[in-house]
Amino acid sequence: MRMNKKYLSIPLVLIFFFSLGLCSTLSAQKADIYKYAIYFKEKNVRKMPSPTTFLSRKAVKRRKIIGIAIGLEDVPVNRNYVNEVLKLRGDIKLHGLSKWKNCAVIESADSTPMDVFKKLSFIKSADCIFKGMAPKLTATRQISEPKYPKNNKLTPNKLKKSDYGQTFAQSSMLNLSFLHRKGLWGQKVHVAV
């Protein structure tokens, strides 16, 4: 028995449209985010402000002892510039600032044309530095932490391999157990991030 071509094409067309709808639904569920580094032309500082207005007294003292001069790169990014960038679109969020590079890193749920950034006279350049899926919320992950009594400081005698917890792999790569056995625990050491 021979089937009519007309009746055969109807299910194929339905399958085609169903698959298109399914694909668009799946692609709509992706939560792409875009991150941009927005570099500013200058910091818009007429004269160098007092270092204690943007650095702690401790940082100023440490730099003086070590012999590191305080310069324009230490002045924070101009907040007026950052606020103007954030006003460009409603979905733009501030991700971070770099005073040394004089830039702001922003994130958006949609791709933003570079021309939008170039309209502002104080922007030197803009680069898309990340396009990908939004990270999963860490609140859904269970992290087990070792339980220690209050005011119980870790010492080499009390520290075991299992006490490094989820940082064991990193600690091993850096050979921190060697430093801990030597009594080096990083007391009074401040690390700039």
PAGU-428583 format. One record per residue (C-alpha): x, y, z; residue number from 1. Coordinates in nm, 3 decimals. Layout:
        x        y        z    i
        X        Y        Z  NUM
...
This chain:
        x        y        z    i
    0.000    0.000    0.000    1
    0.141    0.330   -0.106    2
    0.123    0.631    0.129    3
    0.027    0.969   -0.002    4
    0.314    1.222   -0.002    5
    0.078    1.488    0.128    6
    0.010    1.293    0.450    7
    0.376    1.208    0.497    8
    0.488    1.572    0.479    9
    0.251    1.690    0.755   10
    0.424    1.491    1.034   11
    0.764    1.600    0.904   12
    0.661    1.965    0.913   13
    0.523    1.922    1.267   14
    0.845    1.757    1.383   15
    1.047    2.038    1.224   16
    0.849    2.314    1.400   17
    0.849    2.125    1.730   18
    1.228    2.088    1.716   19
    1.265    2.461    1.638   20
    1.051    2.547    1.938   21
    1.247    2.311    2.160   22
    1.581    2.454    2.044   23
    1.469    2.811    2.103   24
    1.342    2.717    2.449   25
    1.672    2.552    2.538   26
    1.876    2.843    2.406   27
    1.655    3.088    2.596   28
    1.736    2.900    2.916   29
    2.107    2.965    2.876   30
    2.216    3.248    3.099   31
    2.499    3.402    2.900   32
    2.686    3.686    3.061   33
    2.931    3.926    2.906   34
    3.211    4.105    3.091   35
    3.382    4.413    2.958   36
    3.697    4.595    3.068   37
    3.632    4.967    3.025   38
    3.959    5.167    3.026   39
    3.938    5.536    3.111   40
    4.157    5.805    2.950   41
    4.261    5.968    3.278   42
    4.168    5.980    3.643   43
    4.058    6.344    3.617   44
    4.277    6.453    3.908   45
    4.401    6.812    3.891   46
    4.654    6.774    4.174   47
    4.773    6.470    4.364   48
    4.550    6.425    4.671   49
    4.687    6.337    5.013   50
    4.780    5.966    5.015   51
    4.580    5.904    5.334   52
    4.258    5.989    5.148   53
    4.291    5.672    4.936   54
    4.547    5.455    5.123   55
    4.551    5.342    5.485   56
    4.811    5.491    5.720   57
    4.959    5.141    5.746   58
    4.999    5.120    5.366   59
    5.161    5.465    5.350   60
    5.403    5.370    5.629   61
    5.490    5.036    5.466   62
    5.555    5.203    5.130   63
    5.778    5.462    5.295   64
    5.983    5.190    5.470   65
    6.018    4.981    5.152   66
    6.080    5.285    4.932   67
    5.777    5.256    4.702   68
    5.665    5.597    4.578   69
    5.297    5.684    4.579   70
    5.186    5.786    4.233   71
    4.885    5.860    4.020   72
    4.830    5.487    3.960   73
    4.743    5.455    4.331   74
    4.456    5.705    4.304   75
    4.121    5.523    4.277   76
    3.919    5.509    3.956   77
    3.697    5.815    3.907   78
    3.354    5.711    4.045   79
    3.175    5.964    3.824   80
    3.309    5.782    3.517   81
    3.197    5.447    3.658   82
    2.848    5.581    3.736   83
    2.811    5.717    3.381   84
    2.901    5.376    3.237   85
    2.650    5.203    3.467   86
    2.377    5.441    3.343   87
    2.424    5.333    2.979   88
    2.187    5.038    3.018   89
    1.971    4.903    3.295   90
    2.127    4.556    3.307   91
    2.490    4.665    3.350   92
    2.646    4.575    3.687   93
    2.984    4.667    3.826   94
    3.204    4.359    3.863   95
    3.527    4.524    3.978   96
    3.770    4.814    3.953   97
    4.144    4.835    3.888   98
    4.304    5.160    3.998   99
    4.639    5.052    3.852  100
    4.490    4.991    3.507  101
    4.237    5.274    3.549  102
    3.951    5.054    3.439  103
    3.617    4.916    3.546  104
    3.502    4.563    3.473  105
    3.129    4.546    3.413  106
    2.895    4.260    3.339  107
    2.582    4.249    3.131  108
    2.327    3.983    3.050  109
    2.330    4.093    2.687  110
    2.607    4.172    2.443  111
    2.667    4.544    2.438  112
    2.796    4.696    2.116  113
    3.137    4.858    2.161  114
    3.001    5.175    2.000  115
    2.790    5.236    2.310  116
    3.104    5.271    2.522  117
    3.287    5.486    2.269  118
    3.015    5.752    2.291  119
    3.151    5.863    2.628  120
    3.445    6.101    2.587  121
    3.636    5.979    2.895  122
    3.660    5.617    2.772  123
    3.991    5.523    2.610  124
    3.891    5.171    2.505  125
    3.663    4.879    2.585  126
    3.724    4.508    2.544  127
    3.493    4.212    2.583  128
    3.694    3.994    2.821  129
    3.443    3.717    2.892  130
    3.142    3.557    2.730  131
    2.992    3.253    2.888  132
    2.747    3.099    3.125  133
    2.663    3.269    3.452  134
    2.818    3.078    3.743  135
    2.597    2.859    3.957  136
    2.511    3.000    4.295  137
    2.742    2.869    4.563  138
    2.456    2.859    4.813  139
    2.345    2.531    4.653  140
    2.684    2.367    4.714  141
    2.752    2.206    5.049  142
    3.095    2.284    5.188  143
    3.213    2.094    5.490  144
    3.446    2.280    5.719  145
    3.644    2.130    6.003  146
    3.503    2.211    6.347  147
    3.744    2.366    6.594  148
    3.678    2.484    6.947  149
    3.667    2.863    6.983  150
    4.001    3.036    7.039  151
    4.185    2.723    6.929  152
    4.465    2.840    6.702  153
    4.616    2.596    6.459  154
    4.971    2.492    6.528  155
    5.193    2.241    6.346  156
    5.117    1.982    6.614  157
    4.741    2.016    6.572  158
    4.730    2.039    6.194  159
    4.669    1.715    6.004  160
    4.641    1.646    5.631  161
    4.263    1.637    5.653  162
    4.247    1.980    5.820  163
    4.331    2.158    5.497  164
    3.980    2.067    5.378  165
    3.897    2.172    5.025  166
    4.223    2.366    4.998  167
    4.435    2.051    5.032  168
    4.516    2.034    4.659  169
    4.623    2.399    4.646  170
    4.813    2.373    4.973  171
    5.000    2.069    4.838  172
    5.095    2.249    4.516  173
    5.236    2.538    4.719  174
    5.399    2.300    4.970  175
    5.241    2.487    5.262  176
    5.284    2.192    5.497  177
    5.663    2.241    5.465  178
    5.631    2.606    5.569  179
    5.396    2.516    5.852  180
    5.643    2.256    5.983  181
    5.910    2.530    5.982  182
    5.682    2.745    6.200  183
    5.596    2.990    5.922  184
    5.227    3.066    5.949  185
    5.204    3.411    5.793  186
    5.147    3.606    6.114  187
    5.158    3.984    6.066  188
    5.179    3.940    5.689  189
    4.939    4.143    5.478  190
    4.880    4.047    5.120  191
    4.739    4.293    4.867  192
    4.485    4.139    4.635  193
